[in-house]
Amino acid sequence: MSDDRLIVPIDLPDALSGLKLVELLGDAVSFYKIGLGMLTGGGLALANELKQEHGKRIFLDMKLFDIGATVEAAVRGIAQFDLDFLTVHGDPHVVRAAREGAAASDMKILAVTVLTSLDRADLDAGLMAPGAVSDIAVTRAARAFEAGADGIITSPLEAAAIRALPEAQGRLIVTPGVRPAGSATDDQKRIATPAEAIRAGANHIVVGRPIWKAPDPARAAREIAASLPALEET
């Protein structure tokens, strides 16, 4: 039995490769993330197939950002696929528009705070507001919740502070930047182990390369799931 707190990203070039990964992982994984990298390689078709024919839960990681009307229209179109999660940037006008677009569905709108590959130097280069990255992430989370986000995408290092927000009650926290102890950090700069992320308040963790690159990916996925605290401990 898989633990759907573990989400595995399918960051592969095409839907056929993605389907092979899903078959390799079998019943070790029940929740998958499909992002922009696969959009032109049949990502939406794969998402629909995995949801409708394989009974998997699907997190569509599009990180939408545009004027409100465009975001609302895009989300309304995506909602017809009956997927589970969709990401947008955490700017309040984007979140409000996405909520309108998803209103007739059960799809959850998750707002991105600060990408886990970014640090203060990256924010400076992008002319972002001064201050600690963690403080910016928490502030953006609070504003996204106020705008109607069902949940937040954030580094595990900010998960506890966001979970403590009054606005976070009953909302989801999903954390990328998760690496089992001893794994390579790759391009992530703000990371934690799977168990640390869950104990900090995350509902779901996203783990990719430590699973794909393992000699036995299904076993790696099961070991990560087994390392998570029991639900009554979180």
C-alpha positions in Angstrom: 0.0 0.0 0.0 1.5 3.3 -1.1 1.6 6.5 1.1 0.1 9.4 -0.9 2.1 11.9 1.2 4.9 11.0 -1.2 4.6 12.7 -4.6 7.0 11.7 -7.4 7.6 14.1 -10.2 7.7 12.8 -13.7 10.4 15.1 -15.2 11.0 13.2 -18.3 10.9 14.3 -22.0 7.7 12.6 -23.1 4.6 10.8 -22.0 5.9 7.4 -23.1 8.9 7.7 -20.8 6.7 8.9 -18.0 4.4 5.9 -18.4 7.3 3.5 -18.2 8.4 5.2 -14.9 5.0 4.8 -13.5 4.9 1.1 -14.5 8.3 0.6 -12.9 7.2 2.1 -9.6 4.0 0.1 -9.7 2.0 0.2 -6.4 4.9 1.9 -4.5 3.6 5.3 -5.6 0.1 6.6 -6.0 0.7 10.4 -6.5 2.6 11.9 -9.4 3.6 15.5 -10.3 3.7 16.5 -14.0 5.3 19.8 -14.8 6.1 22.3 -17.5 9.0 20.2 -18.8 6.6 17.6 -20.1 3.8 19.9 -21.3 4.9 19.7 -24.9 5.7 16.0 -24.6 2.1 14.9 -23.9 2.0 15.9 -20.2 -1.7 16.7 -20.1 -2.6 13.4 -21.9 -0.4 11.5 -19.5 -2.0 13.2 -16.5 -5.5 12.3 -17.8 -4.4 8.6 -18.5 -2.8 8.1 -15.1 -5.9 9.6 -13.3 -8.6 7.9 -15.3 -7.1 4.6 -16.3 -4.5 3.9 -13.5 -6.3 5.5 -10.5 -3.3 7.7 -9.6 -3.6 11.1 -8.0 -2.1 13.9 -10.1 -0.4 17.2 -9.3 -0.2 19.4 -12.3 2.7 21.8 -11.7 2.2 24.6 -14.2 3.1 27.6 -11.9 0.7 29.8 -13.9 1.2 33.5 -13.9 -0.6 36.0 -16.1 -3.4 38.6 -15.9 -6.4 37.4 -14.0 -8.7 36.7 -17.0 -6.1 34.5 -18.7 -5.3 32.6 -15.5 -9.0 32.0 -14.8 -9.6 30.7 -18.4 -6.6 28.4 -18.2 -7.6 27.0 -14.9 -11.2 26.4 -16.1 -9.8 24.4 -19.0 -7.5 22.4 -16.8 -10.2 21.7 -14.3 -12.1 19.5 -16.8 -9.4 16.8 -16.4 -10.5 16.2 -12.8 -6.9 16.4 -11.5 -6.0 16.8 -7.8 -3.6 19.8 -7.5 -2.6 22.7 -9.7 0.1 25.3 -9.0 0.0 29.0 -9.7 2.3 31.8 -8.5 1.3 33.1 -5.1 0.5 36.7 -6.1 -3.0 37.4 -4.8 -4.5 38.4 -8.1 -3.3 35.1 -9.7 -4.7 33.0 -6.8 -8.1 34.7 -6.9 -8.4 34.2 -10.6 -7.3 30.5 -10.3 -9.9 29.9 -7.6 -12.6 31.3 -9.9 -11.5 29.1 -12.7 -11.5 26.0 -10.4 -14.7 26.8 -8.7 -16.8 24.1 -10.3 -14.2 21.3 -9.6 -12.5 19.6 -6.7 -9.1 20.5 -7.9 -6.9 22.2 -5.3 -5.1 25.5 -6.1 -1.6 25.6 -4.6 0.3 28.8 -4.5 4.1 29.0 -5.0 5.8 31.1 -2.4 9.6 31.2 -3.3 11.1 28.5 -5.5 13.3 26.1 -3.5 16.1 26.6 -6.0 16.4 30.3 -5.1 18.3 32.0 -2.3 18.7 35.6 -1.3 21.3 36.4 -4.1 18.8 35.1 -6.7 16.0 37.3 -5.2 18.4 40.3 -5.3 19.1 39.6 -9.0 15.4 39.6 -9.7 14.8 42.9 -7.8 12.6 41.1 -5.2 11.8 42.7 -1.8 14.6 42.8 0.7 14.6 40.5 3.7 15.2 36.9 4.6 13.9 34.4 2.1 12.0 32.6 4.9 10.2 35.8 5.9 9.2 36.5 2.3 7.9 32.9 1.9 5.8 33.2 5.0 4.4 36.6 4.0 3.6 35.3 0.5 1.9 32.3 2.0 -0.3 34.3 4.3 -1.4 36.6 1.4 -2.1 33.6 -0.9 -4.2 32.0 1.8 -6.2 35.2 2.2 -6.7 35.2 -1.6 -8.2 31.7 -1.4 -5.4 29.3 -2.0 -6.1 25.7 -0.9 -2.5 25.2 -0.1 1.1 26.4 -0.5 4.2 25.1 -2.2 7.2 26.0 -0.1 10.6 24.9 1.1 10.5 22.5 4.1 12.6 25.1 5.9 9.6 27.5 6.0 6.9 24.8 6.5 6.7 25.1 10.3 6.3 28.9 10.2 3.7 28.7 7.6 1.8 25.9 9.4 1.7 28.2 12.5 -0.2 30.9 10.6 -3.8 31.3 11.6 -4.7 31.3 7.9 -3.0 27.9 7.4 -5.6 26.0 9.4 -7.1 23.3 7.2 -4.8 24.2 4.2 -2.3 22.1 2.5 1.5 22.5 2.5 3.5 20.7 -0.2 7.3 20.7 0.0 9.7 20.1 -2.8 13.4 20.4 -1.9 13.2 17.1 0.0 16.2 14.8 0.0 16.8 11.6 2.0 19.8 11.8 4.3 23.0 11.3 2.2 21.4 12.2 -1.1 22.9 14.8 -3.5 21.2 18.2 -3.2 21.3 18.7 -7.0 19.9 22.2 -7.8 18.0 22.6 -4.5 19.3 25.1 -2.0 16.7 24.9 0.9 16.2 21.3 1.7 15.3 18.8 4.5 14.8 15.1 4.8 11.3 13.6 4.2 10.6 13.0 7.9 11.8 16.5 8.8 9.5 18.0 6.2 6.4 16.1 7.4 7.1 16.9 11.1 7.5 20.6 10.1 3.9 20.6 8.9 4.0 19.4 5.3 1.0 17.3 4.1 3.0 16.1 1.1 6.6 15.9 0.0 8.0 15.9 -3.6 11.0 13.6 -4.2 12.3 12.9 -7.7 16.0 12.2 -8.4 16.7 10.1 -5.3 14.0 7.8 -6.5 14.6 7.8 -10.3 18.4 7.4 -9.9 18.2 4.6 -7.4 19.2 1.1 -8.6 15.7 0.0 -7.5 13.3 3.0 -7.8 10.3 1.2 -6.3 12.3 0.1 -3.3 13.6 3.6 -2.9 10.1 5.0 -3.0 8.9 2.5 -0.3 11.9 3.3 1.9 11.1 7.0 1.8 7.5 6.4 2.5 8.4 4.1 5.4 10.6 6.9 6.9 7.7 9.2 7.2 6.2 9.7 10.7 3.0 7.9 11.4 0.0 10.2 10.8 -0.8 10.4 14.5 2.7 11.7 15.1 2.4 14.7 12.8 
